[in-house]
Amino acid sequence: MRQLVSWVTSACVGFVRACAVVGVAMLVPAVWAVAVALWMWWWGGDPWSSIVPLLWACIGTLALSRPVCRMVRSLVGKWTGTVIPAGYRQAGPVTRMSTGYWWNGHSYERTDRDARQDQRMRLWWSDPATWRDLRFTAIAPLTMGLIAAVPPAGAVAAVLGLSQPTLPARLAGVLGLVVAIAGAPYAWRAAEPVAVRFLGASPAMTLAGRVDELTAQRADTTVAQAAEIRRIERDLHDGAQARLVALGLALATAEKLMRTDPDQAMALMRDARVTASTSLTELRELVKGINPPVLNERGLVDAVRALALDSPLEATVSADVRLRLDAPIESALYFGVAELLTNALKHAHASRARVSIAQDGTGAGTGIVVEVEDDGRGGAGVRAGGGLAGLHRRLAVFDGTLEIISPAGGPTRVRMVVPCESL
């Protein structure tokens, strides 16, 4: 009985999915069918009157190609879990120049709106994904559309045949019903291989996307380096440099007072010693913020443990590996953990955190996995200009990934994965 219920459920779900596939795949052919009908019935078959239906069909095809492909990707991802990257080129920034014109990467325009509109049109026509989508709208009806149409066609044949009084018609109706029921659980599955084969990014598109990604990463790295240099200059100017100047003045004054007022000179010397000690502490903290010594000397695991000890949170660190990675990777992961612990305390108001460091060799390669979990209020996400967005960009330089699970009310779990073939 349970198997029968499972089969009926599978058939019903499959029938609905097959109808959805047919509806999506046949949108563009429906536009052309309407164009032909308009030409034959409204304009009376005059050859010159075919221009308007042809324009209608072409504009409809261009307008529907990208939405159709997006719906197919969405359906395949929802039903099978197969994620098909879109591979569309992203628009670059539009910048206002000193002359008052707007530069969109291709041309100068008088207004921001004109610049963005021109950019979208150029990007749409030059994007290889546009022509890939048009090709798919021509292939889909003849492949997954025809296969998925078998159960709906069988259902229609069953309704028409069983409504007739003749025996051959009824037999045809029964046959259509059998075809509809037997094919419903499987017909819609043709959408996955067709979509993977014809909607996946081509090598040229993948390479272009990778070039754009590396260009953006290079720009982010340049901006981050400039900001870090300015921060170091500001800290030196406002902190250690000011104290060293004061130390020099105090020593010069003490030198003058040494013979006339030894007590005052000794007091200035004591103040100078305190100032020197404070300056040394500030310099050490500044160097620690740039590159922690424990990270260089003892590696990522011990550096994270030291960071957890200094954190106001009740933080625990677990590591099943003793490893040394390349210095840039260790630095990125270390400051990533520091960023996450700071966010847990400042934004999530957490009281406890757990950091785990492990080696991951389950995929095609080997990588290092760092997870940070806190008991805060949750709701964390990558936002433009935020700290997590910057962390995502830093990890992307090493082909790393950042996964965030942070439902409202918590807990928050962040997973950083960086491939390391040297492990």
Secondary structure, 3 states (H helix, E strand, C coil): CHHHHHHHHHHHHHHHHHHHHHHHHCHHHHHHHHHHHHHHHHCCCCHHHHHHHHHHHHHHHHHHHHHHHHHHHHHHHHHHCCCCCCCCCCCCCCEECCCCCEECCCCEECCHHHHHHHHHHHHHHHCHHHHHHHHHHHHHHHCHHHHHCHHHHHHHHHHHHHCCCCHHHHHHHHHHHHHHHHHHHHHHHHHHHHHHHHHCCCHHHHHHHHHHHHHHHHHHHHHHHHHHHHHHHHHHHHHHHHHHHHHHHHHHHHHHHHHHCHHHHHHHHHHHHHHHHHHHHHHHHHHHHHCCHHHHHHCHHHHHHHHHHHCCCEEEEEECCCCCCCHHHHHHHHHHHHHHHHHHHHCCCCCEEEEEEEEECCCCCCEEEEEEEECCCCCCCCCCCCHHHHHHHHHHCCCCEEEEECCCCCCEEEEEEEECCCC
